[in-house]
Amino acid sequence: MASAQAAGAGPAPAAPKSRRSVTGTRRTVAVLFLLPALVLLGALVVYPIGYSVFRSFYDQSGDSFAGFDNYQALFTDDGIRTALKNNVLWVVFAPTVATALGLIFAVLTERVSWGTAFKLVVFMPMAISMLAAGIIFRLVYDQDPDKGVANAVWVGVHDTFAQSSAFPKAHPGRESPLRAAPGGGYLTKDPVRAGTPVSLPLVGVAPDKMPDSAAKAGQATADPDQVTGTTWQDFTRGKGVGTLGGIDPAELGYAGMKIEAVKGGEVVASTTAADDGTFTLPAAADGARLRLPADNFKEPYNGVDWLGPSLVTPAIIGSYIWMWAGFAMVLIAAGLAGIPRDLLEAARVDGANEWQVFRRITVPLLAPVLAVVTVTLMINVLKVFDLVFIIAPGSSQDDANVLALELYRKGFSEDQPGVASAISVFLLLLVIPVMWFNVRRLRREVRR
């Protein structure tokens, strides 16, 4: 009987085994190893996000429930609306231009022997912190051409085609024969006569600001058939030194000063002073009044106001592109190295030129890499703060405002933590779709 039961009984159930993860590690052990990371993740990510969402529904003091008032301020506050508009410009232009430049650099450096050195130079700004880059470009964009590289180049190009005035501060001194002319410049009080040298003394230009070609002022020679004269800097250093209205040995002529003879409101003759300030006009100038036109005294071209209200945002975007174009170039160059060369060679054998190979083969094959680079930069620019805070001067910071900077200002400068929390939640909501798109694309690439 017992044997029959034994024969009819099935095999004894196996002892339960501990569950293992895909890698063969016991899940309990895996959880224990992950626990420190999970605690840090909760403390540094989950808790701040949850508290920011909670705080965004409360008023400034944090005691009263404010509902959606803080979120309503996102679309009614002028500062936040400016920040939103600027963030749109950042998201549209900064990633696009940086990726385009990275693509161009990556493709072109494949054809040159010194491509590696060029890539190193372009990528080097990535080693600089945002703080240091901001300080560098604050100096680059300085309004003074003697300090700002951008304006030094711009003024140099401008002055090559349109020479600036050398005498912007010059003006008549005491007991001068000149008076202010209608429309600018200066006009002699009395008509001039041929054969009588004319004196046109001016003051106001520092000796070290005089043109390099300026020589010691010379005495004009009387000529009965011409109007002659001298225009010079009627000032000698030292108290009581020099003669007012007279040419002294240490005084310089206004080299290049334009002089016009005016009769009845019309210019009948004109000339330019020599290096020693002397000038000669034809007999037609006899009986006319001499005019020093306003062009002699206009302020010199001082360049572009890069950090003014209208250009501050494009200027800062330019500094961002300078930093991140190297990042885009390195990633695109890595993708370019994975393109099968036989496809490119086959296209060239079939008669395609380099532009067609680039547009029809290289770019489509690089599309996944370009998408990843662009999306990564989009996420990055949504939280840009350092460059705007450092580069934009106080007078233009409102015009260069972005959401991350406005979050800082609302939270710390204006003591509105509820609105600052609402901005942070809004930024998170903007980043999530972009991150989701990036993760989905990466998963799709893994499946392939």
HELIX and SHEET records of a PDB file:
HELIX    1   1 ALA A    2  GLY A    8  1                                   7    
HELIX    2   2 ARG A   27  LEU A   41  1                                  15    
HELIX    3   3 GLY A   42  VAL A   46  3                                   5    
HELIX    4   4 TYR A   47  ARG A   55  1                                   9    
HELIX    5   5 ASP A   69  ALA A   73  1                                   5    
HELIX    6   6 ASP A   78  LEU A  108  1                                  31    
HELIX    7   7 THR A  109  ARG A  111  5                                   3    
HELIX    8   8 GLY A  115  PHE A  123  1                                   9    
HELIX    9   9 MET A  124  ALA A  127  5                                   4    
HELIX   10  10 MET A  130  VAL A  140  1                                  11    
HELIX   11  11 VAL A  149  PHE A  161  1                                  13    
HELIX   12  12 PRO A  207  LYS A  209  5                                   3    
HELIX   13  13 ALA A  283  ALA A  285  5                                   3    
HELIX   14  14 ALA A  294  ASN A  296  5                                   3    
HELIX   15  15 VAL A  312  ALA A  337  1                                  26    
HELIX   16  16 ARG A  341  VAL A  349  1                                   9    
HELIX   17  17 GLU A  354  VAL A  357  1                                   4    
HELIX   18  18 PHE A  358  THR A  362  3                                   5    
HELIX   19  19 VAL A  363  LEU A  382  1                                  20    
HELIX   20  20 ASP A  386  ILE A  391  1                                   6    
HELIX   21  21 LEU A  403  TYR A  408  1                                   6    
HELIX   22  22 ARG A  409  SER A  413  3                                   5    
HELIX   23  23 PRO A  417  ARG A  447  1                                  31    
SHEET    1   A 5 LEU A 178  ALA A 180  0                                        
SHEET    2   A 5 TYR A 186  THR A 188 -1                                        
SHEET    3   A 5 ARG A 289  LEU A 292 -1                                        
SHEET    4   A 5 LYS A 258  LYS A 263 -1                                        
SHEET    5   A 5 GLU A 266  THR A 272 -1                                        
SHEET    1   B 3 VAL A 198  LEU A 202  0                                        
SHEET    2   B 3 VAL A 227  GLN A 233  1                                        
SHEET    3   B 3 THR A 278  LEU A 281 -1                                        
END                                                                             
